[in-house]
Amino acid sequence: MNFLRSLTSSFSSDLAIDLGTANTLVFAKGRGIVVDEPSIVAINKLTDQVEAVGKEAKDMLGRTPGNIMAIRPMKDGVIADFTITERMLTYFIQKAHGRKTLVYPRIVIGVPSDITQVEKRAVQDSALRAKASEVHLVDQSMAAAIGAGLSVTEPGGNMVVCIGGGTTEIAVISLSGIVESRSEKMAGNQLDEAVIQYVRRKYNLLVGERTAERVKIEIGSAYPLDEKITMEVKGRDLMEGVPKSITISDAEIREAIDECLSVLVNAIRVVLERTPPELSSDIAERGIVVAGGGALIRNLDERIGRETGLPVILVENPLSAVVMGISNMLNDFVLLRKTAIR
């Protein structure tokens, strides 16, 4: 079997995987990003069969009958459900290779900086069971920095903040290593929950996580906007138990997520305070690089800049920065050896 795996892997595309709490992106060597789907699996509880994965499964959230359960197998950037993650990875790997079954790719996966040895083993085992021939793990912060085009191998300080679905990864990088880092469990999912709680508390209206995410994306902001924007939100009236719609403003959503954003900014400050002076001067000159889906919240760069006093640079494609950084390592195994988590 090992011979078969090594033989077939030489003819297959290696894969870079950003295995996120909210979304999974897969980059196939020579073809680019081939999978960009939610990290969700719909399971039939009666038959234990997978009914849908990714976008199809997300469409089922909050809309499934009693026997169908939509599961997010990743929590806070690491595996919460080993079996479901393995099924999800198998689906995405096969999709990346056009449903071919005799494919055993080498895989590089991005993981949070504070991942434990047990969690590392869970990620590696899931990928191997999903028919990977080799599995390498890299820090998401390092991958985001490489994806943003930063010179991580040089003796100079770079600070990257990667805001994902379950965690925000903050790191200062120099000479291919992480000098100082922090993994904060305050990210996109927590912002969605803050919106749900705010609407419930203020309007007695219950909204689902898909609605909350849409509100966050469409009118969420971290700092006041030039023009006020509003949005109609539909949910269930908790007093009457009937469908109801309200109009909510950007100022209200800013208030809803303000505490979450304060936690993020404070975490950035903590890392800055622990950074050696020589690297601090580099960061003051180069600025803080922000990536990840959470970076798309309007005026987040302005808020971070105002509260830290440092320039803030939003990467060109925040959502794909991590997977593009991992893909660079597929093409540069010297860099991969330097940066891989052991």
C-alpha positions as CSV (number, residue, x, y, z in Angstrom):
1,M,0.0,0.0,0.0
2,N,2.9,2.4,0.8
3,F,4.4,1.7,-2.5
4,L,1.1,2.3,-4.3
5,R,0.6,5.6,-2.4
6,S,4.1,6.9,-3.3
7,L,3.6,5.8,-6.9
8,T,0.2,7.5,-7.3
9,S,1.2,10.6,-5.4
10,S,3.9,11.3,-7.9
11,F,1.2,11.6,-10.6
12,S,-1.2,13.7,-8.5
13,S,-1.5,17.3,-7.6
14,D,-0.2,18.3,-4.1
15,L,-2.7,20.2,-2.1
16,A,-2.5,23.3,0.2
17,I,-5.4,23.4,2.6
18,D,-6.6,26.2,4.8
19,L,-8.8,24.1,7.2
20,G,-10.8,26.9,8.8
21,T,-13.6,26.9,11.4
22,A,-15.9,28.8,8.9
23,N,-14.5,27.9,5.5
24,T,-12.1,25.5,3.9
25,L,-10.0,26.5,0.9
26,V,-8.0,24.0,-1.2
27,F,-5.2,25.0,-3.6
28,A,-4.1,22.4,-6.1
29,K,-0.6,22.7,-7.5
30,G,-0.7,24.0,-11.0
31,R,-4.5,24.8,-10.9
32,G,-5.0,27.3,-8.2
33,I,-7.8,27.4,-5.7
34,V,-10.2,24.5,-6.6
35,V,-12.3,24.4,-3.4
36,D,-13.7,27.4,-1.4
37,E,-16.6,26.1,0.7
38,P,-18.0,26.4,4.2
39,S,-16.6,23.9,6.8
40,I,-20.0,22.3,7.3
41,V,-21.3,18.7,6.9
42,A,-25.0,17.6,6.9
43,I,-25.5,14.1,8.4
44,N,-28.6,11.9,8.4
45,K,-28.9,10.8,12.0
46,L,-30.9,7.7,11.1
47,T,-28.5,6.3,8.5
48,D,-25.3,8.1,9.5
49,Q,-24.8,9.0,5.9
50,V,-23.4,12.3,4.7
51,E,-26.2,14.2,3.0
52,A,-24.2,17.3,1.9
53,V,-20.9,19.0,2.4
54,G,-19.8,22.7,2.1
55,K,-22.2,25.1,0.4
56,E,-25.1,22.6,0.1
57,A,-24.8,21.8,3.8
58,K,-24.6,25.5,4.8
59,D,-27.9,26.1,2.9
60,M,-29.4,23.5,5.2
61,L,-28.4,25.4,8.5
62,G,-31.6,26.1,10.5
63,R,-33.7,24.5,7.8
64,T,-33.2,20.8,8.3
65,P,-35.8,18.2,9.4
66,G,-35.3,16.3,12.6
67,N,-33.3,13.5,11.1
68,I,-30.8,15.8,9.3
69,M,-28.1,17.5,11.4
70,A,-25.8,20.3,10.0
71,I,-22.4,20.0,11.8
72,R,-19.4,22.3,12.0
73,P,-16.6,19.8,12.7
74,M,-14.1,22.5,13.4
75,K,-14.2,24.6,16.5
76,D,-11.8,27.5,17.4
77,G,-9.6,26.5,14.4
78,V,-9.1,22.8,15.5
79,I,-11.0,19.6,15.1
80,A,-14.0,19.2,17.4
81,D,-15.4,16.1,15.6
82,F,-12.7,13.7,14.3
83,T,-15.0,11.5,12.2
84,I,-16.9,14.3,10.5
85,T,-13.7,16.2,9.7
86,E,-12.3,13.1,8.1
87,R,-15.4,12.8,5.9
88,M,-15.3,16.5,5.1
89,L,-11.6,16.3,4.1
90,T,-12.2,13.2,2.0
91,Y,-15.0,15.0,0.1
92,F,-12.9,18.2,-0.5
93,I,-9.8,16.2,-1.5
94,Q,-11.8,14.1,-4.0
95,K,-13.5,17.3,-5.3
96,A,-10.1,18.9,-5.8
97,H,-9.1,15.9,-7.9
98,G,-12.2,15.6,-9.9
99,R,-13.7,12.7,-7.9
100,K,-10.7,10.4,-8.7
101,T,-10.3,7.8,-6.0
102,L,-6.8,6.5,-6.5
103,V,-5.1,9.8,-5.5
104,Y,-2.7,10.2,-2.6
105,P,-1.5,13.8,-2.6
106,R,1.0,15.4,-0.3
107,I,-0.9,17.9,1.8
108,V,0.2,21.0,3.7
109,I,-2.4,22.3,6.2
110,G,-2.6,25.6,8.1
111,V,-3.4,25.4,11.8
112,P,-3.6,27.8,14.8
113,S,-0.4,28.7,16.6
114,D,-1.5,27.3,20.0
115,I,-2.5,23.9,18.7
116,T,-1.7,21.1,21.1
117,Q,0.2,17.8,20.2
118,V,-3.1,15.9,20.5
119,E,-4.8,18.4,18.1
120,K,-1.9,18.2,15.7
121,R,-2.2,14.4,15.6
122,A,-5.9,14.7,15.0
123,V,-5.4,16.9,12.0
124,Q,-2.7,14.7,10.6
125,D,-4.6,11.5,11.1
126,S,-7.7,13.0,9.5
127,A,-5.8,13.9,6.4
128,L,-4.0,10.5,6.2
129,R,-7.3,8.7,6.6
130,A,-8.6,11.0,3.8
131,K,-5.9,9.4,1.6
132,A,-3.0,11.9,1.9
133,S,0.4,10.4,1.3
134,E,2.2,13.0,3.5
135,V,0.9,15.7,5.8
136,H,2.8,18.8,6.9
137,L,1.4,21.4,9.3
138,V,2.2,25.1,9.2
139,D,1.2,28.0,11.3
140,Q,-1.7,30.0,9.9
141,S,0.0,33.3,10.8
142,M,3.2,32.3,8.9
143,A,1.1,31.2,5.9
144,A,-0.9,34.5,5.9
145,A,2.4,36.5,6.1
146,I,3.8,34.6,3.1
147,G,0.5,34.9,1.2
148,A,0.6,38.6,1.8
149,G,4.0,38.8,0.2
150,L,6.1,39.5,3.3
151,S,9.7,38.6,3.4
152,V,9.5,36.2,6.4
153,T,13.0,34.7,5.9
154,E,14.8,38.1,6.5
155,P,16.0,39.4,9.8
156,G,13.3,42.0,10.2
157,G,10.1,42.2,12.1
158,N,6.7,41.6,10.4
159,M,3.4,41.6,12.3
160,V,0.4,39.8,10.9
161,V,-3.1,39.6,12.2
162,C,-5.2,36.8,10.6
163,I,-8.9,37.0,11.6
164,G,-10.7,33.7,10.8
165,G,-14.0,32.2,11.8
166,G,-13.0,30.7,15.1
167,T,-9.7,32.3,16.0
168,T,-7.7,35.4,15.4
169,E,-4.0,34.6,15.0
170,I,-1.6,37.4,15.8
171,A,2.2,36.9,15.3
172,V,5.5,38.7,14.9
173,I,7.7,36.9,12.4
174,S,11.4,37.2,11.7
175,L,14.0,34.8,10.1
176,S,11.4,32.2,9.2
177,G,10.2,31.9,12.8
178,I,7.5,33.2,15.1
179,V,9.1,35.5,17.7
180,E,5.9,36.3,19.6
181,S,2.3,35.1,19.0
182,R,-1.2,34.9,20.4
183,S,-4.2,32.9,19.4
184,E,-7.4,34.7,20.5
185,K,-10.8,32.9,20.4
186,M,-12.5,36.0,19.3
187,A,-13.2,36.1,15.5
188,G,-15.9,36.0,12.9
189,N,-18.2,33.4,14.6
190,Q,-18.1,35.4,17.9
191,L,-19.1,38.6,16.0
192,D,-22.1,36.7,14.5
193,E,-23.1,35.6,18.0
194,A,-22.8,39.2,19.2
195,V,-25.2,40.4,16.5
196,I,-27.7,37.6,17.4
197,Q,-27.6,38.6,21.1
198,Y,-27.9,42.3,20.4
199,V,-31.0,41.9,18.1
200,R,-32.5,39.5,20.6
201,R,-31.9,41.9,23.6
202,K,-33.0,45.1,21.9
203,Y,-35.8,43.9,19.6
204,N,-36.9,40.6,21.1
205,L,-36.2,39.1,17.7
206,L,-34.6,35.8,17.2
207,V,-32.4,35.5,14.1
208,G,-30.3,32.6,12.8
209,E,-26.5,32.5,12.4
210,R,-26.8,32.8,8.6
211,T,-28.8,36.0,8.9
212,A,-26.4,37.4,11.6
213,E,-23.4,36.7,9.3
214,R,-25.2,38.5,6.4
215,V,-25.9,41.5,8.6
216,K,-22.3,41.6,9.8
217,I,-21.0,41.5,6.2
218,E,-23.4,44.0,4.7
219,I,-23.6,46.7,7.3
220,G,-21.0,45.8,10.0
221,S,-18.2,48.3,10.7
222,A,-15.5,48.9,13.2
223,Y,-15.4,52.7,13.0
224,P,-18.1,55.2,12.0
225,L,-18.9,55.3,8.3
226,D,-19.2,58.4,6.1
227,E,-22.8,57.6,5.4
228,K,-25.4,55.8,7.5
229,I,-26.6,52.5,6.0
230,T,-29.5,50.3,7.1
231,M,-30.8,46.8,6.4
232,E,-34.0,44.9,6.8
233,V,-33.7,41.9,9.1
234,K,-36.2,39.1,9.4
235,G,-36.6,36.7,12.3
236,R,-39.1,35.3,14.9
237,D,-40.7,37.6,17.4
238,L,-40.0,36.1,20.8
239,M,-43.1,37.6,22.4
240,E,-45.6,36.7,19.7
241,G,-43.9,33.7,18.2
242,V,-44.5,34.9,14.7
243,P,-42.3,36.1,11.8
244,K,-41.3,39.8,12.1
245,S,-38.9,42.2,10.3
246,I,-37.0,45.2,11.6
247,T,-34.7,47.8,10.1
248,I,-31.3,48.0,11.7
249,S,-28.5,50.5,11.2
250,D,-24.7,50.3,10.9
251,A,-24.4,52.2,14.2
252,E,-26.4,49.5,16.0
253,I,-24.3,46.7,14.6
254,R,-21.1,48.6,15.4
255,E,-22.4,48.8,19.0
256,A,-23.2,45.1,18.9
257,I,-19.7,44.0,17.9
258,D,-17.7,46.8,19.7
259,E,-16.8,44.6,22.7
260,C,-15.5,41.8,20.5
261,L,-13.4,44.2,18.5
262,S,-12.0,45.7,21.7
263,V,-10.8,42.2,22.7
264,L,-9.0,41.8,19.3
265,V,-7.3,45.2,19.6
266,N,-6.2,44.5,23.2
267,A,-4.7,41.2,22.0
268,I,-2.7,43.0,19.3
269,R,-1.5,45.4,22.0
270,V,-0.3,42.5,24.2
271,V,1.7,41.0,21.4
272,L,3.2,44.4,20.6
273,E,4.2,44.9,24.3
274,R,6.0,41.6,24.3
275,T,7.9,42.2,21.0
276,P,11.7,42.9,21.2
277,P,12.5,46.6,20.7
278,E,14.5,46.0,17.4
279,L,11.5,44.2,15.9
280,S,9.1,46.8,17.3
281,S,10.9,49.5,15.3
282,D,10.5,47.4,12.1
283,I,6.8,47.0,12.8
284,A,6.4,50.8,13.4
285,E,7.9,51.3,9.9
286,R,6.3,48.5,8.0
287,G,2.9,48.4,9.8
288,I,0.5,45.7,10.9
289,V,-0.7,43.4,8.1
290,V,-4.3,42.2,8.5
291,A,-5.7,39.1,6.7
292,G,-8.6,36.6,7.0
293,G,-12.3,37.0,6.4
294,G,-12.7,39.2,9.4
295,A,-10.4,41.7,7.9
296,L,-13.3,42.6,5.5
297,I,-15.3,44.4,8.2
298,R,-15.5,48.0,7.1
299,N,-13.0,50.4,8.7
300,L,-11.3,47.7,10.8
301,D,-7.9,48.9,9.6
302,E,-8.8,52.4,10.7
303,R,-9.8,51.3,14.2
304,I,-6.7,49.2,14.7
305,G,-4.5,52.0,13.4
306,R,-6.1,54.6,15.7
307,E,-5.9,52.4,18.8
308,T,-2.3,51.2,18.2
309,G,-0.8,54.3,16.5
310,L,0.7,52.1,13.8
311,P,0.0,51.9,10.1
312,V,-2.3,49.1,9.1
313,I,-2.2,47.3,5.7
314,L,-5.2,45.2,4.5
315,V,-3.9,42.4,2.2
316,E,-5.3,42.4,-1.3
317,N,-7.2,39.1,-1.0
318,P,-7.8,38.6,2.8
319,L,-9.9,35.4,2.5
320,S,-7.2,33.5,0.4
321,A,-4.0,34.9,2.0
322,V,-3.5,31.7,4.2
323,V,-4.1,29.2,1.4
324,M,-1.9,31.2,-1.0
325,G,0.9,31.3,1.6
326,I,0.6,27.5,2.0
327,S,0.6,27.0,-1.7
328,N,4.0,28.9,-1.9
329,M,5.4,26.3,0.5
330,L,4.3,23.5,-1.9
331,N,6.6,25.0,-4.5
332,D,9.4,25.7,-2.0
333,F,10.2,22.7,0.2
334,V,13.2,24.5,1.7
335,L,10.8,27.1,3.0
336,L,8.4,24.4,4.2
337,R,11.1,22.7,6.2
338,K,12.0,26.0,7.9
339,T,8.4,26.9,8.7
340,A,6.6,23.5,9.3
341,I,5.3,22.8,12.8
342,R,7.0,19.8,14.3
